[in-house]
């Protein structure tokens, strides 16, 4: 496993600011449109930021607040924009993004099923309480 952790660290170092924002946005379950609304900007601007990694400090600060990111950490660890990556790096990052999106979908489904289970258990507890009072 230590080898896997090293790979993840290297991938994180390769990500430019825009990709980090995109991953955080998807992780929070926001669309580009939703993030744009929360910071009073447009969806095309969010798209541009995610593609180029270029954003002014004020907008970055607002994005970090909404996505609960540490602005200092994200600014200091950002790599160059995507043009500096080779195709292999881009494919690896895209595969990782696809996997994270799939995992997020599974987690959302799990949360929904857990909510249903909790509701069902609450109903059963209520029935048992009524029966024991009789």
C-alpha angles and dihedrals in degrees: 000000000000087000091057092051090053090053092051091051091051092049091051089052090054094054118100122218094265093055091049089052091048093051092048091047093051090044090057090048096245126142119219087255093053093049091048091052092050092055097036094246135114130269092238089057091053089048091051092049091050092048100043105024088226117133136142119249095249094054092043089053091053092047091050091051093052094044094040093238128152103246094203093052094046094047095047096047100045119123125209119290121281096272090076094061124090121235093259091057091048091050092050091050092046091050090050091049091050091050092049091049090051092047090050090053091051091048092051090052090048091052091050092050090048090052089052091049092050091050090050093048092049089054092050091048090050091052092048091050091052091049094050091051091058 
